Amino acid sequence: MKGLKKIALATAVAAAPFAAQAELKAMNDSAMGNVTGQAGVTIELETKVSIGQFKYTDEGSFAVNDIVLGGAGVTTDGAVDTDGDGTADNTLLDQLKIDIDVAADGDAVIHVGSLEVDPTTGAPVPIDWGMTAGSMELIGNDATGDTTTLISNMSMHGDLAALDMRVDTATDHLNMVVAFDIDDMDFDVDFLGIGIRDMVVSGAGTNFDYDGNGQTADEELAASGGTAAEGYDWSTDPTQQLAFGKLTNYANVNLDVYKGAGLGASTATNVLRVDVNNVYMDVNIGDIQIGGDIAAGTGQSIGSVALDNLAITDTKLAIYGH
């Protein structure tokens, strides 16, 4: 009797999917729209990625070794030990969410934002990130097998304030807008004997004219009583002030990627096009070292370099094989 009960139970379990399938009915587009896609998809993410080697090979090879990507704590300068156990607590790329939507016109809209919110202002807290790479090398694949180390001991960390991507169905363009900073970056250019220390990339600040109307953000702020500048007006919409802060406090990059024709007199077609609409940033290198054993810290300092209000606009690239 017990055996019959077990057989009956197994038969019922096995038949369940078919019974369910018998009730399925085809859904029209309208009904499907009511079930899926109403509010898009959100993915929350925390991760740390290690890659032993990335290698591109043509006749010879270019290799990047010992890559680590995570939170600021994967770097020595960006590590934070909050509990005092001698181990960095911020090695993960975390507090990150990805919102994916398909707009009414078919455009794919992807927004990378922060899960963490400032308790005082209610503004999203930028996502800390870090990256290290042991070396970047050129490798000969012929009988000589010669190798040249281009860059070594690369370490950098910073913050991601905004990352938005849109695939436009009308133009077939992928548009990317990024706001970020680099709090500290160090690396050695081995084949030239140069060491770069304490490199910082930040926003161009408020002494720059972003919208090209002949007035800097400072001048527009003064004229508006501190409530509007560069096309942002937070006297009626407080979120505009947050957007203005992302523009001025962080390096901004806006570019389009698509398939197109070559540049100028080029006859190339169906090439990978990258149009850099704008890049706005300040760059400061705290120390440049030359000579000696750079990696061991015995190089001689030749001073620092600062680039204020660096603007790259109307720049186009066409990329294809040869």
C-alpha positions as CSV (number, residue, x, y, z in Angstrom):
1,M,0.0,0.0,0.0
2,K,2.8,2.3,0.9
3,G,4.4,1.5,-2.5
4,L,1.2,2.4,-4.3
5,K,1.1,5.8,-2.5
6,K,4.7,6.5,-3.5
7,I,3.9,5.7,-7.1
8,A,0.8,7.9,-7.1
9,L,2.8,10.8,-5.6
10,A,5.6,10.4,-8.1
11,T,3.0,10.3,-11.0
12,A,1.3,13.4,-9.7
13,V,4.6,15.3,-9.5
14,A,5.6,14.2,-13.0
15,A,2.3,15.2,-14.4
16,A,2.1,18.6,-12.8
17,P,4.1,20.5,-15.5
18,F,1.9,19.0,-18.3
19,A,-1.3,19.9,-16.4
20,A,0.0,23.5,-16.0
21,Q,0.9,23.6,-19.7
22,A,-2.7,22.6,-20.6
23,E,-3.9,25.9,-19.0
24,L,-1.5,28.1,-20.9
25,K,-2.9,30.5,-23.5
26,A,-1.3,32.7,-26.1
27,M,-1.0,36.4,-24.9
28,N,-1.3,39.3,-27.3
29,D,1.2,42.2,-27.3
30,S,-1.1,44.3,-25.1
31,A,-1.4,41.7,-22.5
32,M,2.3,41.0,-22.5
33,G,2.9,44.8,-22.0
34,N,0.8,44.7,-18.8
35,V,2.9,41.8,-17.5
36,T,6.5,42.9,-18.3
37,G,8.4,46.1,-18.8
38,Q,6.2,48.4,-16.7
39,A,9.0,49.6,-14.5
40,G,12.0,48.0,-16.1
41,V,14.6,45.8,-14.3
42,T,17.0,46.8,-11.4
43,I,20.1,44.8,-10.7
44,E,22.0,45.3,-7.4
45,L,25.6,44.4,-7.6
46,E,28.7,44.0,-5.5
47,T,31.8,42.4,-7.0
48,K,35.6,42.1,-7.1
49,V,37.2,40.9,-10.4
50,S,40.8,39.6,-10.9
51,I,42.3,38.8,-14.3
52,G,45.6,37.1,-14.5
53,Q,46.3,38.3,-18.0
54,F,44.6,40.1,-20.9
55,K,46.4,39.6,-24.1
56,Y,45.8,41.0,-27.6
57,T,47.8,39.3,-30.4
58,D,48.4,40.5,-33.9
59,E,51.8,39.4,-35.1
60,G,53.2,40.3,-31.7
61,S,51.2,40.7,-28.5
62,F,50.2,43.3,-26.0
63,A,49.5,42.0,-22.6
64,V,48.2,43.4,-19.3
65,N,49.0,41.3,-16.3
66,D,47.6,40.9,-12.8
67,I,44.5,43.1,-13.2
68,V,42.3,43.7,-10.1
69,L,39.0,45.7,-10.2
70,G,36.9,46.4,-7.1
71,G,36.4,49.0,-4.5
72,A,39.0,51.7,-3.5
73,G,40.4,49.2,-1.0
74,V,42.1,47.1,-3.7
75,T,44.7,49.9,-3.7
76,T,47.1,50.7,-0.9
77,D,46.2,54.4,-0.9
78,G,42.5,53.9,-1.0
79,A,42.2,51.2,1.6
80,V,40.0,51.9,4.7
81,D,40.2,49.7,7.8
82,T,37.1,50.6,9.8
83,D,37.2,47.7,12.3
84,G,40.9,47.9,13.0
85,D,41.6,44.3,12.1
86,G,44.5,45.2,9.7
87,T,42.4,44.4,6.6
88,A,40.8,46.8,4.1
89,D,37.0,46.8,4.4
90,N,36.3,48.5,1.1
91,T,37.7,46.0,-1.4
92,L,34.3,45.3,-3.1
93,L,32.8,47.4,-5.9
94,D,29.5,47.7,-4.1
95,Q,26.4,49.8,-3.3
96,L,25.8,49.7,-7.0
97,K,22.5,49.3,-8.8
98,I,21.8,49.1,-12.6
99,D,18.4,50.2,-13.9
100,I,17.4,48.9,-17.3
101,D,14.4,50.2,-19.2
102,V,13.1,50.1,-22.8
103,A,11.5,53.4,-23.6
104,A,8.3,53.8,-25.7
105,D,10.3,54.6,-28.8
106,G,12.3,51.3,-28.4
107,D,15.5,53.0,-27.0
108,A,17.4,50.9,-24.4
109,V,18.1,53.1,-21.3
110,I,20.7,51.9,-18.7
111,H,21.4,53.9,-15.6
112,V,24.1,53.0,-13.1
113,G,23.4,54.5,-9.7
114,S,24.2,54.2,-6.0
115,L,22.2,52.3,-3.3
116,E,23.7,54.5,-0.6
117,V,22.1,57.9,0.2
118,D,23.6,60.8,2.2
119,P,21.4,60.9,5.4
120,T,21.7,64.7,5.5
121,T,21.1,65.8,1.9
122,G,19.3,62.7,0.6
123,A,21.7,62.7,-2.4
124,P,23.1,59.5,-3.8
125,V,26.7,58.8,-2.5
126,P,29.2,58.2,-5.3
127,I,30.4,54.7,-5.8
128,D,34.0,54.2,-4.8
129,W,36.1,52.1,-7.2
130,G,39.7,50.9,-7.4
131,M,42.0,49.2,-10.0
132,T,45.5,47.8,-10.0
133,A,47.6,46.3,-12.8
134,G,51.0,44.7,-12.4
135,S,52.4,45.5,-15.9
136,M,51.6,46.2,-19.5
137,E,54.0,44.6,-22.0
138,L,54.8,44.3,-25.7
139,I,55.8,40.7,-26.5
140,G,57.6,39.6,-29.6
141,N,56.3,36.3,-31.0
142,D,59.2,35.7,-33.4
143,A,62.4,33.8,-32.7
144,T,63.9,36.7,-30.6
145,G,61.0,36.8,-28.2
146,D,61.9,40.3,-27.1
147,T,59.7,41.9,-24.5
148,T,59.3,45.6,-23.4
149,T,57.5,46.7,-20.3
150,L,55.6,49.8,-21.1
151,I,53.9,50.5,-17.7
152,S,54.1,48.8,-14.3
153,N,52.8,49.1,-10.8
154,M,49.6,50.9,-11.9
155,S,47.2,51.7,-9.0
156,M,44.3,54.1,-9.0
157,H,41.1,54.7,-7.1
158,G,38.2,57.2,-7.2
159,D,34.5,57.7,-7.3
160,L,31.8,57.1,-9.9
161,A,29.1,59.8,-9.7
162,A,27.1,58.9,-12.8
163,L,27.0,56.4,-15.7
164,D,24.2,56.6,-18.2
165,M,23.9,54.7,-21.5
166,R,21.3,54.9,-24.2
167,V,20.9,52.9,-27.4
168,D,19.0,55.1,-29.8
169,T,16.8,53.2,-32.3
170,A,16.5,56.3,-34.5
171,T,20.2,56.7,-35.0
172,D,21.6,53.4,-34.0
173,H,24.0,55.2,-31.7
174,L,25.2,54.1,-28.2
175,N,25.5,57.3,-26.2
176,M,27.5,57.2,-22.9
177,V,27.7,59.9,-20.2
178,V,30.1,59.4,-17.3
179,A,30.9,61.6,-14.3
180,F,33.8,60.3,-12.2
181,D,37.0,61.3,-10.5
182,I,40.4,59.8,-9.7
183,D,41.5,60.6,-6.2
184,D,45.0,59.0,-6.6
185,M,46.8,57.4,-9.5
186,D,50.4,56.1,-9.5
187,F,52.3,54.2,-12.3
188,D,55.8,53.7,-13.7
189,V,56.6,54.2,-17.4
190,D,59.4,51.6,-17.4
191,F,60.8,51.9,-20.9
192,L,61.2,55.7,-20.4
193,G,62.3,55.6,-16.8
194,I,59.5,57.9,-15.7
195,G,57.3,57.6,-12.5
196,I,54.0,59.3,-12.1
197,R,52.9,59.9,-8.6
198,D,49.7,61.3,-7.0
199,M,47.8,62.0,-10.2
200,V,44.3,63.4,-9.6
201,V,41.5,63.8,-12.1
202,S,38.6,66.0,-11.0
203,G,35.8,68.3,-12.4
204,A,36.7,71.5,-14.1
205,G,35.0,73.4,-11.3
206,T,32.9,76.5,-11.5
207,N,35.5,78.7,-13.3
208,F,34.6,77.1,-16.6
209,D,32.0,78.0,-19.3
210,Y,30.3,74.6,-19.9
211,D,27.4,75.7,-22.1
212,G,29.5,78.1,-24.2
213,N,27.4,81.2,-23.6
214,G,30.4,83.4,-22.7
215,Q,29.9,83.2,-19.0
216,T,31.6,80.9,-16.5
217,A,29.6,79.0,-14.0
218,D,30.9,81.4,-11.3
219,E,29.6,84.4,-13.2
220,E,26.2,82.8,-13.8
221,L,26.0,81.9,-10.1
222,A,26.7,85.4,-9.1
223,A,24.1,86.8,-11.5
224,S,21.4,84.4,-10.3
225,G,22.1,84.9,-6.6
226,G,23.5,81.4,-6.3
227,T,20.5,79.4,-7.7
228,A,21.3,78.8,-11.4
229,A,24.2,78.2,-13.7
230,E,25.1,76.5,-17.0
231,G,21.5,75.6,-17.8
232,Y,20.6,74.3,-14.3
233,D,18.1,76.2,-12.1
234,W,17.4,74.8,-8.7
235,S,15.3,77.7,-7.4
236,T,12.3,75.6,-8.5
237,D,13.8,72.1,-8.8
238,P,16.3,71.1,-6.2
239,T,17.5,68.1,-8.2
240,Q,19.0,70.5,-10.6
241,Q,21.6,71.4,-8.0
242,L,22.7,67.8,-7.7
243,A,23.1,67.5,-11.5
244,F,25.1,70.8,-11.5
245,G,27.4,69.3,-8.8
246,K,28.0,66.2,-10.9
247,L,29.0,68.5,-13.8
248,T,31.4,70.7,-11.9
249,N,32.8,68.4,-9.2
250,Y,33.6,65.4,-11.4
251,A,35.3,64.8,-14.7
252,N,32.6,64.6,-17.4
253,V,32.7,62.4,-20.6
254,N,30.0,62.3,-23.2
255,L,30.5,60.2,-26.4
256,D,28.6,58.3,-29.1
257,V,29.6,54.9,-30.4
258,Y,28.2,53.5,-33.6
259,K,28.9,52.0,-37.1
260,G,29.7,54.6,-39.7
261,A,32.0,55.9,-42.4
262,G,35.6,56.9,-42.2
263,L,36.8,60.5,-41.7
264,G,37.6,63.1,-44.3
265,A,38.9,61.7,-47.6
266,S,38.8,58.1,-46.2
267,T,37.0,55.6,-48.3
268,A,36.5,53.2,-45.4
269,T,32.9,52.1,-44.6
270,N,31.2,50.3,-41.8
271,V,33.9,51.2,-39.4
272,L,33.6,51.6,-35.6
273,R,33.0,55.3,-35.0
274,V,33.6,57.0,-31.6
275,D,32.5,60.7,-31.5
276,V,33.8,62.4,-28.3
277,N,31.1,65.1,-27.8
278,N,32.9,66.6,-24.8
279,V,35.4,65.8,-22.0
280,Y,35.7,68.4,-19.2
281,M,38.2,67.9,-16.4
282,D,41.1,69.2,-14.3
283,V,44.3,67.0,-14.1
284,N,47.0,67.4,-11.5
285,I,50.2,65.3,-11.2
286,G,51.7,65.7,-7.8
287,D,55.2,64.4,-8.6
288,I,57.1,63.3,-11.8
289,Q,60.2,61.2,-11.2
290,I,63.0,60.5,-13.6
291,G,66.0,58.3,-13.4
292,G,67.2,55.9,-10.7
293,D,65.1,52.9,-9.7
294,I,61.6,54.3,-10.1
295,A,59.8,51.3,-8.7
296,A,62.1,51.3,-5.6
297,G,61.4,55.0,-5.0
298,T,64.9,56.3,-5.8
299,G,63.9,58.4,-8.9
300,Q,64.6,62.1,-8.8
301,S,61.6,64.4,-8.7
302,I,61.4,67.1,-11.4
303,G,58.2,68.7,-10.0
304,S,54.5,68.7,-10.6
305,V,52.1,69.4,-13.5
306,A,48.6,70.9,-13.5
307,L,46.1,71.1,-16.4
308,D,43.2,73.5,-15.5
309,N,40.0,73.4,-17.5
310,L,40.9,70.7,-19.9
311,A,38.2,70.6,-22.6
312,I,38.2,68.0,-25.4
313,T,35.3,68.6,-27.9
314,D,34.4,67.8,-31.5
315,T,36.7,64.9,-31.6
316,K,36.0,61.9,-33.8
317,L,37.7,58.5,-34.3
318,A,37.2,55.9,-37.0
319,I,38.5,52.5,-36.1
320,Y,39.0,49.6,-38.5
321,G,41.4,46.8,-39.4
322,H,44.2,47.0,-42.0
